Amino acid sequence: MTKYQLQAAAFVLVSFMLGCNEFIVVGIISDIASSLKVSVATVGYLVTVFAIVYAISTPLITVLTNRFNRYHTFMALMIIFLIGNTLTGFATSFPILVAARLITAVVAGTIESLCIAISSVIAPRNKRAILVSWLAAGFSIASVIGVPIGTAISTHLGWQDAFHVISLLSLVTCIVLGLLLPRNLKQPVSGIKDQLVLLTDKRIYLGAALILFTAATSYAYYTYVRPLITTTLGFNTSMLNWLLMIIGIVSIVSNRLSGTLAEHHGLKQLPKLYVVDIILLCLFPLAMLNAWSGYGLLLLLTLLVLIGGSPIQIHFLDVAEADYPQAIALASALNAIFFNVGISLGSATASGVLQTAGLTSLGWGAALFAVISLGLSVWLNRTNARQAQRQPAKFSE
């Protein structure tokens, strides 16, 4: 393997680690609730709190650390993450668990943004979209391998042991990164105001809103995917890990398709995909009446709902490189920031719907968010088209 391929693999390993830490709660939500003697809905809000802190801390830390060496910043954040995850595994009460999860939430987003920022420098331009999609796939691989294995560990040993395994993985990842990552990368040093000007661009905040409501669409039902599979669809616990693994495999396929979409003007295709999402989500209550139709619907939603991730991330990077080069790191963080705001919104909505209408009604909240996403995708494409028309005119002047 070339040095670039090794570095790319290391970044995917980071995504896998972050994905295991963030998403494993979804797979073991019932075990945590039983162990700590709280309701499933209360543990569901743990996903919401994590996402809120993630979304607030990521832009702050990304902007404030932009003046420091990216290698040293990256490694320091990885160590903090390791400490937070280890404390999670030793939590003996829900408040302690929340506090430990907040430590990892504070740094996880900046770690992810630095992965993308560094990758955009070391990757050949024609491979950037594919690498970004592989970074996203790292989270899906965590769903395929990490979440089912974590669920099995939780079922047979205890949910704390699942986090201990993640800590071991984090330690190995820190060592690998320390050996492979470049120490000195060219990076523009700029003040906070110079970076935040990126957020005033209409193309940026429309893209951010699109990411937010797309994530909300997904987590308005996915937050409770385990109860959906076992309680609503009636599959037994022994089948759960296999069914979650298949969902994870489909999400990997989705991420790879997302990378391909990003290479072929993917933003223009998103409105059509959101229309399909809306139709599928409207069928959600009906599909959940049968085990296999309900599970098939979950697979289709996994394939389609988040497929726009790479096109939108590349959109952020392209706008920043062209007009705001001092804000590349912040542009790299936007996907993670607003995705987690969307997770917060979606999971909170899911908890509310669960308490008032039950599991089979989760699709209605998701459908509403998909409708909003459709409108935003059309608006963003029209804004990009107008910007493209103005640029030649400006050049001719």
C-alpha positions in Angstrom: 0.0 0.0 0.0 1.1 3.6 -0.7 1.5 6.1 2.1 -1.7 7.8 1.0 -3.6 4.6 1.2 -2.4 3.9 4.7 -3.3 7.3 5.8 -6.8 7.0 4.2 -7.3 3.6 6.0 -6.3 5.3 9.3 -8.9 8.0 8.8 -11.6 5.4 8.1 -10.5 3.6 11.3 -11.1 6.9 13.2 -14.6 7.1 11.6 -15.2 3.5 12.6 -14.2 4.3 16.2 -16.3 7.4 16.4 -19.3 5.5 14.9 -19.0 2.7 17.4 -19.0 5.2 20.3 -21.9 7.3 19.0 -24.2 4.7 17.6 -23.8 1.8 20.0 -26.3 3.4 22.3 -29.0 2.7 19.8 -28.2 -1.0 19.8 -28.0 -1.3 23.6 -30.6 1.2 24.7 -32.8 -1.4 26.3 -29.9 -2.9 28.3 -28.8 0.5 29.6 -32.4 1.3 30.6 -32.7 -2.0 32.5 -29.3 -1.7 34.2 -29.6 1.9 35.4 -33.4 1.5 36.1 -34.6 4.3 33.8 -37.1 4.2 31.0 -36.2 3.4 27.4 -37.5 6.9 26.4 -35.1 8.5 29.0 -32.1 6.6 27.5 -33.3 7.8 24.1 -32.8 11.4 25.2 -29.1 10.4 25.9 -28.8 10.4 22.1 -30.4 13.9 22.0 -28.1 15.3 24.6 -25.0 13.9 23.0 -26.0 15.4 19.6 -26.7 18.8 21.1 -23.3 19.1 22.9 -21.6 17.7 19.8 -23.2 20.4 17.6 -22.4 23.2 20.0 -18.9 22.3 20.8 -17.7 21.3 17.3 -17.7 24.8 15.7 -16.2 26.4 18.8 -13.3 24.0 19.1 -12.7 23.8 15.4 -12.5 27.6 15.1 -10.5 28.2 18.3 -7.9 25.5 17.4 -7.4 26.5 13.8 -4.2 28.4 14.7 -2.5 25.4 16.2 -0.7 22.5 14.5 -3.4 20.1 13.2 -1.4 17.0 14.0 -0.9 18.0 17.7 -4.5 19.2 18.0 -5.8 16.0 16.5 -3.8 13.7 18.8 -4.8 15.7 21.9 -8.5 15.4 21.0 -8.1 11.7 20.4 -6.7 11.3 23.9 -9.6 13.3 25.5 -12.0 11.1 23.5 -10.3 7.9 24.9 -10.6 9.2 28.5 -14.3 10.1 28.0 -15.2 6.7 26.5 -13.3 4.8 29.2 -15.3 6.7 31.9 -18.5 5.8 30.0 -17.6 2.1 30.5 -17.3 2.6 34.3 -20.6 4.6 34.7 -22.8 3.2 37.5 -25.6 5.7 37.3 -27.4 7.6 34.6 -26.0 11.0 35.6 -22.5 9.7 35.5 -23.2 8.1 32.1 -24.5 11.4 30.8 -21.4 13.3 32.0 -19.0 10.7 30.5 -20.9 10.8 27.2 -20.6 14.6 27.1 -16.8 14.4 27.3 -16.7 12.4 24.1 -19.4 14.5 22.5 -17.3 17.7 23.1 -14.4 16.4 21.0 -15.9 13.9 18.5 -17.1 16.5 16.0 -13.8 18.3 15.7 -12.0 15.0 15.3 -14.2 14.2 12.4 -13.8 17.6 10.9 -10.0 17.4 11.1 -10.2 14.0 9.4 -12.0 15.7 6.5 -9.8 18.8 6.5 -6.5 16.8 6.5 -7.9 14.3 3.9 -8.8 17.2 1.6 -5.1 18.1 1.6 -3.5 14.7 1.3 -6.0 13.2 -1.2 -5.6 13.7 -4.9 -8.5 15.9 -6.0 -10.0 13.2 -8.2 -10.2 10.9 -5.2 -11.5 13.4 -2.7 -15.2 12.5 -3.1 -14.5 8.8 -2.7 -12.4 9.3 0.4 -15.1 11.5 2.0 -17.6 8.7 1.2 -15.3 6.2 2.8 -15.0 8.3 5.9 -18.8 8.3 6.1 -18.7 4.5 5.4 -16.5 4.1 8.5 -19.6 5.0 10.6 -21.6 2.5 8.6 -19.0 -0.2 9.1 -19.4 0.6 12.8 -23.1 -0.2 12.4 -22.3 -3.5 10.6 -19.5 -4.7 12.9 -19.4 -2.5 16.0 -23.1 -2.1 16.9 -24.0 -5.8 16.5 -20.9 -6.9 18.3 -21.5 -4.3 21.0 -25.1 -5.5 21.3 -23.9 -9.1 21.6 -21.4 -8.1 24.3 -24.1 -6.1 26.1 -26.5 -9.0 26.0 -24.1 -11.6 27.2 -21.7 -9.7 29.5 -23.0 -6.1 30.1 -23.3 -2.8 28.2 -20.3 -1.4 30.1 -18.0 -4.1 28.5 -19.1 -2.9 25.1 -17.6 0.5 25.9 -14.4 -1.1 27.3 -13.9 -2.7 23.9 -14.2 0.7 22.2 -11.6 2.1 24.6 -9.2 -0.6 23.5 -9.9 0.2 19.9 -9.4 3.9 20.6 -6.0 3.2 22.1 -4.9 1.2 19.1 -6.2 3.9 16.8 -4.2 6.6 18.7 -1.0 4.6 18.2 -1.7 4.1 14.5 -2.5 7.7 13.9 0.6 8.9 15.8 2.8 6.9 13.4 1.0 7.6 10.1 -0.3 11.2 10.1 1.8 14.0 8.7 3.2 16.3 11.3 3.2 19.6 9.4 0.5 20.4 6.9 -0.1 23.7 5.2 -3.0 25.4 6.8 -4.3 29.0 6.6 -4.2 30.8 9.9 -7.1 33.1 10.4 -9.1 34.8 13.1 -12.6 33.7 14.3 -14.4 36.4 12.3 -12.6 35.4 9.1 -13.7 31.9 9.5 -17.3 32.6 10.5 -17.9 34.6 7.4 -18.4 31.3 5.6 -21.7 30.9 7.4 -23.1 34.0 5.8 -23.0 32.4 2.4 -26.5 31.3 1.3 -25.1 28.2 -0.4 -23.6 27.2 2.9 -26.5 27.8 5.3 -29.0 26.1 2.9 -26.7 23.1 2.7 -26.4 23.1 6.5 -30.2 23.1 6.9 -30.5 20.3 4.4 -28.1 18.2 6.4 -29.9 19.0 9.6 -33.4 17.9 8.3 -32.0 14.9 6.5 -30.5 13.6 9.7 -33.7 14.4 11.5 -35.6 12.3 8.9 -33.4 9.3 9.6 -33.3 9.6 13.4 -37.0 10.2 13.8 -37.3 6.5 13.4 -33.8 5.0 13.6 -33.3 6.1 17.3 -35.7 3.2 18.1 -34.6 0.7 15.5 -34.0 -2.1 18.1 -37.5 -1.8 19.6 -38.9 -1.6 16.1 -37.3 -4.8 15.1 -38.0 -6.8 18.3 -41.2 -5.2 19.7 -43.1 -4.0 16.6 -41.9 -6.5 14.0 -41.7 -9.4 16.5 -38.2 -10.7 15.6 -36.5 -12.5 18.5 -33.3 -11.4 20.2 -31.2 -14.1 18.6 -32.0 -12.6 15.1 -31.5 -9.0 16.2 -27.7 -8.9 15.6 -28.0 -10.4 12.1 -30.8 -8.0 11.2 -28.8 -5.0 12.5 -25.8 -6.2 10.6 -27.7 -6.4 7.3 -28.9 -2.8 7.9 -25.3 -1.8 8.4 -24.2 -3.5 5.2 -26.9 -1.6 3.3 -25.7 1.7 4.9 -22.2 0.9 3.6 -23.6 0.5 0.1 -25.5 3.8 0.6 -22.3 5.6 1.5 -20.4 4.2 -1.5 -23.3 5.2 -3.7 -23.1 8.6 -2.1 -19.5 9.0 -3.1 -20.4 8.0 -6.7 -23.3 10.5 -6.6 -20.9 13.3 -5.4 -18.7 12.7 -8.5 -21.6 13.2 -10.8 -23.3 16.4 -9.7 -25.2 14.6 -7.0 -26.9 17.7 -5.5 -29.1 17.9 -8.7 -30.4 14.3 -8.1 -31.4 14.8 -4.4 -34.9 16.2 -4.9 -36.0 13.0 -6.7 -34.5 10.9 -3.9 -36.4 12.9 -1.2 -39.7 12.3 -3.1 -39.0 8.6 -2.8 -38.2 9.0 0.9 -41.5 10.8 1.5 -43.5 8.0 -0.2 -41.7 5.3 1.8 -42.2 7.1 5.1 -45.9 7.5 4.4 -46.1 3.7 4.0 -44.3 3.2 7.4 -47.4 2.5 9.6 -48.8 0.1 7.1 -45.5 -1.7 6.4 -44.9 -2.2 10.2 -48.0 -4.5 10.4 -45.9 -7.3 8.9 -42.5 -8.4 10.0 -40.8 -8.7 6.6 -42.5 -5.8 4.9 -41.5 -3.6 7.9 -37.9 -4.8 7.8 -37.7 -4.4 4.0 -38.9 -0.8 4.4 -36.2 -0.1 7.0 -33.6 -1.5 4.5 -34.9 0.8 1.7 -34.8 3.8 4.0 -31.3 3.0 5.1 -30.2 2.9 1.5 -31.8 6.2 0.4 -32.3 8.6 3.3 -28.7 9.6 3.9 -27.3 9.1 0.4 -26.9 12.9 -0.1 -24.1 13.1 2.6 -21.1 13.1 0.3 -22.5 15.5 -2.3 -23.3 18.0 0.4 -19.9 17.7 2.1 -18.1 18.2 -1.3 -20.4 21.2 -1.9 -19.2 22.7 1.4 -15.5 22.1 0.5 -15.9 23.5 -3.0 -17.5 26.7 -1.8 -14.9 27.2 0.9 -12.0 26.5 -1.5 -13.3 28.9 -4.1 -14.4 31.8 -1.9 -13.3 31.2 1.8 -10.0 29.2 1.8 -9.3 30.4 5.4 -12.4 28.4 6.6 -11.6 25.0 5.1 -11.6 23.4 8.6 -14.9 24.9 9.5 -16.4 23.8 6.2 -15.2 20.3 7.0 -17.0 20.4 10.3 -20.4 21.6 9.0 -21.7 18.2 8.0 -20.9 16.8 11.4 -22.3 19.8 13.2 -25.6 20.0 11.5 -26.0 16.3 11.2 -25.9 16.0 15.0 -28.3 18.9 15.4 -30.6 16.9 13.1 -30.0 13.8 15.2 -31.0 15.8 18.3 -34.2 17.0 16.6 -35.0 13.6 15.1 -34.4 11.6 18.3 -36.4 14.1 20.4 -39.2 13.9 17.9 -39.0 10.1 18.0 -39.2 10.1 21.8 -42.2 12.3 21.8 -44.0 10.3 19.1 -43.2 7.1 21.0 -44.7 8.4 24.2 -47.9 9.7 22.5 -48.6 7.5 19.5 -46.4 4.4 19.7 -43.6 2.9 17.6 -45.6 2.4 14.4 -46.3 6.1 14.1 -42.6 7.1 14.0 -42.7 7.4 10.2 -45.0 10.5 10.3 -42.4 12.7 12.0 -39.7 11.5 9.7 -42.0 12.2 6.6 -42.5 15.8 7.8 -38.7 16.3 7.9 -38.3 14.7 4.5 -40.8 17.2 3.0 -38.7 20.0 4.5 -35.5 18.4 3.0 -37.1 18.2 -0.4 -37.9 22.0 -0.3 -34.4 22.8 0.8 -32.7 20.7 -1.9 -34.7 22.4 -4.6 -33.8 25.8 -3.1 -30.1 25.0 -2.9 -30.0 23.8 -6.5 -31.6 27.0 -7.7 -29.2 29.1 -5.6 -26.2 27.2 -7.1 -27.6 27.7 -10.6 -27.9 31.5 -10.0 -24.4 31.6 -8.6 -23.0 29.8 -11.6 -24.7 32.3 -13.9 -23.2 35.2 -12.0 -19.7 33.9 -12.1 -19.2 34.0 -15.9 -20.7 37.5 -15.9 -18.3 38.7 -13.2 -15.4 37.1 -15.1 -16.4 38.9 -18.3 -16.4 42.3 -16.6 
